[in-house]
C-alpha cells in the first residue's frame, strides 16, 4: 500500500524482537529556578552506588529540566509548584537489536521508524522516544499499551518482561477496530517549527567502572549549569544523561566533553559530531501523537541517521553534523507543504 505522500510501501524488519520492559515510569519537569530544591533527591535516586535506578533519564534544555523515572523513585521527590508531571504512567518498549547495525555503527531510530514509530502514529498512539548509544526506547501510556501491542504484534515477536499476561483478551477485542484504522495509512505532515542551535554535540556511552570517579563532574553538568559561562550567541544549554539497565549515556557539547577523560568512554566514537534539531515552540504535551513520525519519516527516507530525545515539552532530534543542511532543507520543505 502506498503512503499518501507518494512513498513506497513500508519495509518491515521482522528480524527484530520487541520487549515490554518491567518499568512503570513517570514523566516530570522541574522549573529552572527550582532545581536546587531537587538536587539532593536526584543525586540519591540516580547517582549513589546503592540506589542506581533501572530507568532514569535527565535532560536540561534552556526551558527546563525533564525527567523520566520509575514511579517509586518519583514518589521520593517533594511536591511543589516547581514540579509538574504527567497524570498517567508509561511503559517501555524496546527492540532486541538496539541502535547498532551489523557493522557496529550507530543507527539511532532509523532502524525502528517503519516498524514501530509510524505504525503507532497511524493508530493514534502518543509516544515518547529515548535514544541512547546502546539502544532506543519507546514509551507509551499504560492505557495505550494494548493498542500498541496489537498494532505491532504482526511485525515482531513480543517478549513480555513486565508480566502483562492478561492483555490477550483485550487485544482480541481490538482486532476489527484496528484493522480498519490500519488501512487508513496516514501521512504525517510537519506542523511544528524547527530550529537548530549552533552547538556541536556528542553521543557518548560511559564505562560504568569509572562511575564513581565521574560523579562530581556529572553532578556539576546536571545541576550547576547556571554557575558556568552562559552559552554563546546562537548556542543553547542542552545536556542529557540516562542510566538504563546499567548502561550510561550522555549527550553533551564540545565544551563539556573536554571535562571527561577519554579513557572513561565505553565507546570510541566520541569524535563524531552531532547537531540538534529542536521541534516545537510551545509545550507539545503528552496527548499529541505523530510528532516523532513527522521528523523521523522524511529523514529515514533520505537515509539520514537520527537519534531522538523526547522531553516533556519539546522534541530533540540529533543528526550528524555533515547531514544538518540536508536535514533542515528536507524538514523545512515538508513544513512548507503542510502550511
N, C-alpha and C positions, 0 to 999 in steps of 0.2 A: 504494500500500500504506500503510495507516495504521500509525502508531507504536503501541507497546504502551501509551503513556501517553495515547492518545486524540487526539494532534495529527494534522494532515493530512499528506499525502504531501509529502516534501521537494521544494522547488523548486530545481532545479539551474541554476546560472548557466553556461551553455555558452559564453558570450562570452569567458570568461577563458582565458588560455593558461598552462599550468603549465611552469615551468622547473626543471630539475635543475641546480643550480649546481655549479661545479667544486670546491668546498671539501670537504676531509676534516677534520672537526672533532673535537676532544676536549673533554669537559666536565670541570671540576675545581672543587674547593672548597679554600679556604685558611682555616685557623682564624684567629679574630680575633687571637690573641696571636702569630701567625706572619707577619702581613702585612709586617712590617719586613724579613723575610728575602727578600721577593719584589718589593719596591717598585722597586728598581733594574732588575730584569729586565722588569717590566711596563711601565715607562716606556720602556725601549728597544724593546720589542715593539710598543707601541701608540701612543706619543706623539711619538717623534722623527721628524723630517721624512723621513729616508731609510729608515725601517723600518716605516712605517704598514702595517698588515695589510689583507688583503681582507675578513676577517671577524673581528671581535673584540667580545665582549660582557663587561661587567664589572658586577656587581650587589653592592652591600653591603646587607645586612639586619642586624638585631640578632643573628642567629645566626652568620653567617659571610660570607665573600666567595665569590661564584660566578663562574666564568669559562667562557666558550665561545670557543675559539680554534683556529686551524689547527694540525694535528698537528706540523708543522715548528716552529712557534713554541712549542708546548707542550714539545718536547724541549729547549728552551733553559732551562726552569725547573729549578732544583735540586730534587732529590727529597728529601723529609724527612717526618717524621711529621705536620707541619702541612699537608701537601698530600695530597689524595685525589682520585682521578679515576675516570671510567667506564672499564671494561675495553674497551669497543667504540668504534669510530669512528662518526661521524654524518654523514649527508648532508643537504643543504639543498634544500628545495622552496619555490618562491615563485610567486605569480601575477603576471601582467604588469601588472594594473591597480593593484597595490599597495594602499594603505589609503585611497585617495581616491575619492570618488564624482564624478559628472559636474559637480556644483556646486562642487567643491573643498573640501568639508568632510571632516574626518577620520572614517572609518568604523570603523577598528580591525578586529578579527577577525570582526565581524558579517557581513562580506561573504563569508567563507570557511567559516563554521560548517557550513552544509548541504552544501557542495561538497567540503570537504576533511576537516574535523575529525571530523564524525560518521561518514563512510564509513570512515575509518581506525580509529576507535574500534570500529565494528561488526565490523571484521575483526581485532580484537585487536592492532593496531599501536600500540605505545607511541610517543608523540611529545612533543616539547617545542616550545613556541610562543614566538616572539620578535617582539613588535610594536615598530615604530619609527614615527616620524611619517611616514616615506616609504613604508613597506610592512610586510608581515607575512611571517615566515619560519617554515616548519615544518621541524623537524629530526627525522629518523627514523634509526634504526640502519642501518648499511650492510647488515647481514644481513636487514633487513626492507624494503630498497629495492624489491626485485622485487615483493613483496606490495603495497606502497604504490602502485607504478606501475600494477599490474594493477587494483587496485580504484578507481583514479582515471582510468584510461585512457578510460572511457566518458563522462567528464564534461569532459575537457579535451583540447585538442591539446597534446601534450607535446613540449617542446624540450629536447634533451639536450645541455647545455653541458659536462657532465662527461666525456663520451666513453664512456658505458656502452652501447656498441652491441651488446654480446653478451648483453643482457638478454632479447631477444625469445624465444629458445627456452625460457628459464626461465619467462617469463610465460605462454607457451602451456601449459606443464606444469601451471600452477596453475589453468587455466580451470575444470575441473569442481569442484575443491575450493572455490574461492572463490565460484563461482556458488551452491553450496549454502549457504555461510556468509553470503553477502549476503542470501539470502532470509530469514534469521533476523534481521529488522530489530529491533534491540535498543533498550531504553530505558536510560538511564544515570542511575540514582538517585544523589543526592548523599550520599556516605557519609563525607565528611571534614568536620571542623569548619571554621568560618569566623570570622574576626574582622577588624574594620576599625579601624586606628589613626585618631587624630583629625587627623593631618597633612593639609593640603591640598597637592596635588601639581600639577605642570605637566609636560606632554609637549612638549619643545622640539626643533626642528631648528636646528642651529647653522650659521652661514655658515663654510665651510671656509677662506675667505680670511683669517679672523681667528684661525685655529687657533693660530698661534704666540703671539699675544697672550693666548690663553686658557689656554695650557699651565700657568702657575703656579697658576691657580685650579682647573683640572681635577685637577692633582696633589694639591692640598690636599683637594679634595672626595673624591677617590678613596681616599686613603691615610691621612689625618690627622684623621678624624672624632673620634678619641679625645682629641684636644687641644682640641676645642671644647666649648662648654657642652652638658651631657647633655640629651637630649630631655625636654620637659615630661611630666608625668603623662598617660598615655593616648596619647602620641606615640611613634613608633618611628623609629630610624635606618633610612633607606632612600635609596639613590642608585643610579641606573643610567646607564651610559654605553655606547654602542655605536658602532662605526666599521665600517660595512658598505658595501662597494663605493664608498667615498669619501663616503658620507653620514654625518653626525654627528648623533646623537640623545642627549638626556639626559632623565631623569625625576628631578626634584628638587622639594623642598618650597619653601614661600614664603620661608623664611629664606634658603635657599641661592640662590634665584632672584635675589635682590637683589644678589648678588655679580657677576652677569654683565650687562654693558651691553646694553640692549635693541637697539641697532643691530647687535649680533653675532648676533641671531636671524635665521635664514633664513626663518622663518615669522612670521605676525602674530597667532598665537593664544595668545601667552604669558599672556594674561589668563584663559584658560579654566582652571577649577579642577577637579581630579580627586581622587577618593578611592580608596584601595587596599583591596581585599578579599583577605585572605590565606587560602589554602586549605591546611589540614593543620596538625597539631600535633606531628608527628613526621616524620622523613625519609621521603618518598614513594618514593625510589629510582628506578631507571632502567627497571624492568620493568613497573611498573603502567601500565595503559592506561585511557583513558577519563576521566582526571582533568580535562583541559581541557573535554571534552564535558559533564561534569557541571555545570560552571559556565556555559559558553557557550550551551548549548542553551536553557535556560529564559530567559536574558537576551535572546537574539536573538528568541525568540518574543514577548517583551514590548517589542521594539523599543528596547532599551537599548544604546547604543554601548559597546563594550568593547575595551580593549587588554589584552594578556596578556603577562606576562614570566615565563617559567619559570626557576626557579633549580634547582640540583642537588637541593635538598631539598624546597622548597615551591613553590606556585604563587602568582602575584600578578596579580589582575585589577584593572584601573583602570576606574572608571565615572565619568561626570560627577557633580559634587557634587550637582546637583539631582535625580539619579536614585538616590542612595545608599539612601535609606529604602525606596524601592520595590524596589530590587535585593535588599537584605537580607531584606525580607519574603518575596520570591519564593523565595530560596535557603533560608531557614530553614524555610519551609513544605515545600519539596521534601525537605529533610533529615529533617524530622519524619515525612514519609510513608515514608521509606526505613528508619526505625528499627523 
